[in-house]
Amino acid sequence: MFGVVHLTRASQRTSFQLANAPYALCEPGRTCQVGLRASF
């Protein structure tokens, strides 16, 4: 299993009323996840 979160690295903005006045600005990086499932 392989997964990538936030592939484009675009910033995420949250605003209340005005589009040009952000309440919160988050710039997370790209996250890659590798998983393994097994049964014994």
N, C-alpha and C positions, 0 to 999 in steps of 0.2 A: 504494500500500500504506500502510495506517495502522494503528498498534497502540498500545494503552494498557496499561501494566504497573502493577499495584498500584492499581487503580481506587478501592478503598474507603479507602485510607490507614490500614488497621488496623495496630497494632503486632504484630510477630512476636517470640514468646518461645521460648526453648529452655531446657529444664530437665532435670536428671539424674534425681532421685528424687521430690522434692516438687513439687507443682504450684504452691505459693505461694512458692517460692524459685527464681527464674529464674537460669539460668547466663548467658544473653546476652539483651539486649533491643535490638531494632532498630526504628526508626521511620522508614522511608524515605518519601520523598514520591512523588507521582504522576509517572510518566514517560510522555510521549507521543513516538511515533516516526513519522516520515514518510519513506517511501522511494520511489525512482523507478527503474524498470528500463527500460533502453533498449539497443538494439543499433544499431551503425553499419555 
